[in-house]
Amino acid sequence: MPSYSSIGEKSMKKSTTFCFALIVLSVFLFFFFYWLFIWRFQEYTNDAYVQGNQVYIKALRKGFVTGIYSDDSFLVKKGQLLITLNETDSLIALEKAKKRLAQTVRDVCQAFHDVFTLAADIEVKEAQLSKAQQDFKHRYDVIGARGVSLEDYQHAVDDLRASTAALKSTKSNFKKMLAFIHNTSIEEHPLVQAAAQEVRDTWVQLYRCKIYSPVDGLVAQRTIQVGMWISPNEPLMSVIPLDQIWINANFKETQLKKVRIGQKVRFTSDLYGDQVVYHGKIVGLPGGAGNVFSLLPPENLSGNWIKIVQRLPVRIAFDKEELKRHPLRIGLSLEVTADLSDQEGPLVPTSFTDSPHYSTDIYQAEELGDQELIANIIAKNLDPNLKAFANKPFNLNEKELASDGKTK
């Protein structure tokens, strides 16, 4: 007959086994339902990084650096002065261009006066020709009766030929000068416009001796020093706009079956840890895997081909308010979990207008003031007698010209 102690031990073993089985079943059911309602609608990756625009500051002209007005890690605003270059050569070039424009205006005015002068000369030559024709006719009529000497008759013939040639030459010079100014005003004359464009170019080159920040952001990668000689398109520093950043989450291709644009995402950063949870949404799926954009794309036709699961960068947008409270820097590591429960989103974008737009208007200030300068130079060098043709094109309808160059 079994003792009470053995019966108690068996009962305890059964109870322990039951409890263990119950715990295992509970854990299994917990993970099963957790998978059923949560895990199967999620995709996770820790291969995710903060990406953003890096605005490289470059000079558009060569020169010596005379000033640097910010440095790495400091905040700058759009339009803030960053770098200055030596202005000596630009100032000299601008002064030369101004003098050239002034001389060109005077030369064009001279051309207008030459046209008026030649028009008057034509009238003089026509009168001389008419007199020579009359003299020739009078002598021709009496030469047969020996009313004039043969020498006097020959002089009349020579005078007629000379007057005809002089009129022809004057008319030719008139046409040549007329072609130089025909159907154009003084201000719109091609030579004046070319000289004005040269002033405009040198004005812009002088402005570009000062380099301004095109965006708000943090300065990074300063590579220049005061006194350094720089060339165009040489990177000098960069500005990182902290409001123009996003996430590239590199999911495996096997994870992207149910990923859609518009799905919600939550993520944490190594910088702040699990205490700060960000929220965002998927805004774009890539056009290709990372391997096809590498410097040496894979040769899949080679005989030693090995299949490798590829990763594709999924673009995720931040919640801007969360980003303001806890700013991030480009290049930081993240852990991303995407919620796949919403399957209504597209696999490719359906709108052409939802893409981000980046722009700056600081370069519109390059030409502020150049048109006023050009207008002042033209006005100071314009002949007062030719104000009627300053903006009015000269054409062949202006036939009645006075000797002083004014229209009647």
C-alpha positions in Angstrom: 0.0 0.0 0.0 1.6 3.3 -1.1 2.5 5.8 1.5 1.0 9.2 1.7 4.3 10.8 0.9 4.6 9.0 -2.4 1.1 10.0 -3.3 1.9 13.6 -2.5 5.0 13.5 -4.6 3.1 12.2 -7.6 0.4 14.8 -7.2 3.0 17.5 -6.9 4.7 16.3 -10.1 1.4 16.3 -12.0 0.7 19.8 -10.7 4.1 21.0 -11.7 3.8 19.4 -15.2 0.4 20.9 -15.6 1.6 24.3 -14.6 4.6 24.1 -16.9 2.4 23.0 -19.7 0.0 25.8 -18.9 2.8 28.3 -19.0 4.2 27.0 -22.2 0.7 27.1 -23.7 0.1 30.6 -22.4 3.4 31.8 -23.9 2.7 30.1 -27.2 -0.8 31.6 -27.3 0.6 35.0 -26.3 3.2 35.0 -29.1 0.7 33.5 -31.5 -1.9 36.2 -30.9 0.8 38.9 -30.9 2.0 37.6 -34.2 -1.6 37.3 -35.5 -2.6 40.9 -34.6 0.7 42.8 -34.6 3.9 41.1 -35.8 2.6 39.9 -39.1 1.7 43.5 -40.0 5.2 44.9 -39.2 8.5 45.0 -40.9 11.6 45.9 -38.9 15.1 47.0 -39.9 18.1 48.6 -38.1 19.7 49.4 -41.4 18.3 52.9 -41.6 20.0 56.3 -41.6 19.1 59.9 -41.6 19.6 61.5 -45.0 19.3 65.1 -46.1 20.4 67.8 -48.5 24.0 69.0 -48.3 24.2 72.4 -49.9 27.8 72.8 -51.0 29.1 76.4 -51.1 31.2 77.1 -54.1 32.7 80.2 -55.6 31.6 81.3 -59.1 34.9 83.2 -59.6 38.5 82.9 -58.6 40.3 85.0 -56.1 41.8 85.3 -52.6 39.7 84.7 -49.6 39.6 87.9 -47.5 37.0 86.9 -44.9 35.2 83.9 -43.4 32.1 84.7 -41.3 31.0 81.3 -40.0 32.4 78.0 -39.1 31.5 74.3 -38.6 28.6 73.6 -36.3 27.3 77.2 -36.3 23.8 78.1 -37.5 23.4 80.5 -40.4 20.3 81.9 -42.0 19.5 82.3 -45.7 21.2 85.3 -47.2 23.8 85.5 -44.4 27.3 86.5 -45.5 29.7 83.5 -45.4 32.8 84.3 -47.4 34.3 87.4 -49.0 36.9 87.5 -51.9 39.3 90.2 -52.9 37.4 92.8 -55.0 40.3 94.7 -56.6 40.2 93.0 -60.1 36.4 93.1 -60.2 36.4 96.8 -59.4 38.9 97.5 -62.1 36.9 95.5 -64.6 33.7 97.3 -63.7 35.3 100.7 -64.1 36.7 99.7 -67.5 33.2 98.5 -68.6 31.6 101.7 -67.5 34.1 103.8 -69.5 33.6 101.5 -72.5 29.8 102.0 -72.3 30.2 105.7 -72.1 32.5 105.8 -75.1 30.2 103.5 -77.1 27.2 105.8 -76.4 29.3 108.8 -77.7 30.4 106.8 -80.8 26.8 105.9 -81.6 25.7 109.5 -81.2 28.5 110.5 -83.5 27.2 108.0 -86.0 23.8 109.7 -85.9 25.4 113.0 -86.5 27.4 111.6 -89.4 24.1 110.4 -91.0 22.7 113.9 -90.7 25.9 115.4 -92.0 25.9 113.1 -95.0 22.3 113.8 -95.7 23.2 117.5 -95.9 26.2 116.7 -98.1 24.0 114.9 -100.5 22.0 118.1 -101.0 25.2 120.0 -101.6 26.5 117.4 -104.0 23.2 117.4 -105.9 23.3 121.2 -106.2 26.9 121.0 -107.5 25.9 118.3 -110.0 23.0 120.4 -111.2 25.4 123.4 -111.7 27.9 121.1 -113.5 25.2 119.8 -115.8 24.0 123.3 -116.7 27.6 124.5 -117.4 28.2 121.4 -119.5 24.9 122.0 -121.5 25.7 125.6 -122.1 29.2 124.9 -123.4 28.0 121.9 -125.4 25.4 124.0 -127.3 28.0 126.6 -128.4 31.1 124.4 -128.8 30.2 123.8 -132.4 30.1 127.5 -133.2 33.3 128.0 -131.4 31.6 130.1 -128.7 33.9 128.6 -126.0 37.3 127.3 -126.1 38.0 123.6 -126.2 39.8 123.8 -122.9 36.8 125.5 -121.2 34.5 122.8 -122.7 36.8 120.0 -121.4 36.8 121.6 -117.9 33.0 121.5 -118.0 33.1 117.8 -118.9 35.5 117.0 -116.1 33.5 119.0 -113.6 30.4 117.0 -114.5 32.2 113.7 -114.1 33.6 114.8 -110.7 30.2 116.1 -109.5 28.6 112.8 -110.5 31.3 110.7 -108.8 31.2 112.9 -105.6 27.4 112.5 -105.3 27.7 108.8 -105.8 30.4 108.5 -103.2 28.4 110.7 -100.7 25.3 108.6 -101.2 27.3 105.4 -100.7 28.8 106.7 -97.4 25.3 107.8 -96.4 23.9 104.3 -96.9 26.8 102.8 -95.0 26.2 105.0 -92.0 22.5 104.7 -92.3 22.8 100.9 -92.1 24.8 101.4 -88.9 21.8 103.2 -87.1 18.8 102.2 -89.2 15.7 101.0 -87.3 17.4 101.3 -83.9 17.5 103.8 -81.1 20.6 105.0 -79.3 19.9 102.9 -76.2 18.9 99.8 -78.1 21.8 100.0 -80.6 23.6 96.6 -80.6 27.0 98.2 -79.7 25.4 100.0 -76.7 23.6 96.9 -75.6 26.8 94.9 -75.9 28.7 97.4 -73.7 25.8 97.5 -71.3 25.9 93.7 -71.0 29.6 94.0 -70.2 28.8 96.4 -67.4 26.1 94.0 -66.2 28.6 91.1 -66.2 31.3 92.9 -64.3 28.6 94.1 -61.8 27.6 90.5 -61.2 31.2 89.4 -60.9 31.8 92.1 -58.2 28.7 90.9 -56.4 30.0 87.4 -56.4 33.0 88.4 -54.4 30.6 88.0 -51.5 29.2 84.5 -51.0 25.9 84.2 -49.1 24.2 81.2 -47.6 21.4 80.0 -49.9 19.5 78.2 -47.0 19.1 78.1 -43.3 21.1 75.4 -41.6 24.3 74.4 -39.9 27.7 74.9 -41.4 29.9 71.9 -42.0 33.0 70.8 -43.9 34.8 74.1 -44.0 37.9 73.6 -46.0 39.2 77.2 -46.6 41.4 79.6 -44.8 41.8 83.4 -45.0 44.3 84.2 -47.7 43.7 81.0 -49.7 43.5 81.2 -53.5 40.3 79.5 -54.7 39.0 78.5 -58.1 35.5 78.3 -59.4 33.5 75.2 -58.4 35.9 74.4 -55.6 33.9 73.3 -52.5 34.5 75.8 -49.7 32.0 74.6 -47.0 28.6 73.1 -46.9 25.3 74.1 -45.2 23.0 71.4 -43.8 19.4 72.5 -43.7 17.9 70.7 -40.7 14.4 70.9 -42.1 15.3 69.1 -45.3 16.1 65.6 -43.9 14.4 62.2 -44.3 15.1 58.6 -43.6 16.4 55.9 -45.9 15.4 52.6 -44.4 17.2 49.8 -46.3 14.7 46.9 -46.2 15.5 43.5 -47.7 13.7 42.8 -50.9 11.9 39.9 -49.1 10.4 42.5 -46.7 8.9 44.8 -49.3 6.0 42.6 -50.5 3.4 44.4 -48.4 5.1 47.8 -48.1 3.0 50.6 -49.5 3.3 54.4 -49.9 1.5 56.2 -47.0 2.0 53.4 -44.4 2.8 54.7 -40.9 6.2 54.2 -39.4 7.7 54.5 -35.9 11.4 54.6 -35.2 14.0 55.4 -32.6 17.5 56.7 -32.9 20.8 55.7 -31.3 21.2 59.3 -30.3 18.2 59.5 -28.0 17.5 55.8 -27.4 14.1 54.2 -26.8 13.0 57.2 -24.7 12.2 59.2 -27.8 10.0 57.5 -30.4 9.5 59.3 -33.7 6.6 58.8 -36.1 6.4 59.2 -39.8 5.1 57.7 -43.0 6.5 56.1 -46.1 6.6 58.6 -49.0 8.5 56.8 -51.6 9.7 53.3 -52.8 13.0 53.1 -54.7 13.4 52.7 -58.4 16.2 50.2 -58.0 18.2 48.2 -55.5 21.4 49.6 -54.2 23.7 47.3 -56.1 22.8 48.6 -59.5 23.8 52.1 -58.5 27.2 51.0 -57.1 30.5 52.1 -58.7 31.0 48.5 -60.1 27.5 47.0 -60.8 27.3 43.2 -60.4 28.0 40.9 -63.4 25.2 38.4 -63.0 26.1 36.6 -66.2 29.4 35.4 -64.8 29.8 31.7 -64.1 30.6 32.2 -60.4 27.3 34.0 -59.7 26.1 33.9 -56.0 22.6 35.0 -55.1 22.5 37.8 -52.5 19.4 39.2 -51.0 19.4 42.9 -52.0 18.3 45.9 -49.9 16.2 48.8 -51.2 16.1 52.3 -49.7 12.6 53.2 -48.6 12.1 56.9 -48.1 10.3 57.9 -44.9 9.2 61.4 -44.0 9.6 62.8 -40.4 6.9 64.4 -38.3 8.2 68.0 -38.4 7.0 68.9 -34.8 8.8 65.8 -33.4 11.9 66.7 -35.3 11.8 70.3 -33.9 11.7 68.9 -30.4 14.4 66.4 -30.9 16.5 67.4 -33.9 18.6 64.8 -35.7 21.7 65.0 -38.0 22.3 63.4 -41.3 24.1 60.1 -41.1 22.7 59.0 -37.7 21.5 55.4 -37.2 17.9 54.5 -36.7 15.7 51.5 -35.9 12.6 51.5 -38.0 9.3 49.5 -37.7 6.8 49.9 -40.5 3.1 49.2 -39.9 1.8 47.2 -42.9 -1.9 47.0 -41.8 -2.9 49.7 -44.4 -2.7 48.1 -47.8 -4.6 50.8 -49.7 -1.5 52.8 -50.6 0.1 52.6 -54.1 3.4 50.8 -54.9 4.5 53.8 -57.1 3.6 57.5 -56.8 0.4 58.5 -58.6 0.9 62.2 -58.5 3.5 64.4 -60.2 3.1 67.3 -57.8 3.7 65.7 -54.4 7.5 65.5 -54.7 9.5 67.9 -52.5 10.6 71.3 -53.9 13.8 73.0 -52.9 14.6 76.6 -54.0 16.4 79.8 -53.0 15.9 83.4 -54.2 19.2 84.9 -52.9 20.7 85.0 -56.3 18.0 87.4 -57.6 19.9 90.1 -55.7 23.0 89.8 -58.0 21.6 92.4 -60.5 20.0 94.8 -58.1 21.2 98.2 -59.1 22.9 97.4 -62.4 20.1 98.6 -64.6 20.1 102.0 -62.8 23.8 102.3 -63.3 23.6 101.5 -67.0 20.8 104.0 -67.5 22.7 106.7 -65.7 25.8 106.2 -67.8 23.8 106.3 -71.0 22.0 109.5 -69.9 25.2 111.3 -68.9 26.8 110.6 -72.3 23.8 111.1 -74.6 23.9 114.1 -76.8 21.1 116.5 -75.8 20.4 117.2 -79.5 19.6 113.5 -80.0 17.2 112.9 -77.2 14.4 112.3 -79.8 16.3 109.2 -80.8 17.3 108.0 -77.3 14.4 105.5 -77.3 12.8 106.1 -80.7 14.2 104.0 -83.5 15.6 105.9 -86.5 14.2 104.8 -89.8 13.9 106.1 -93.4 10.6 107.9 -92.6 12.7 110.5 -91.0 13.6 112.2 -94.2 13.4 115.9 -93.3 16.7 116.4 -91.5 18.0 119.8 -90.5 21.7 120.5 -90.7 22.1 120.3 -86.9 20.6 116.8 -86.8 17.1 117.7 -85.6 14.0 116.6 -87.4 11.8 119.3 -88.7 
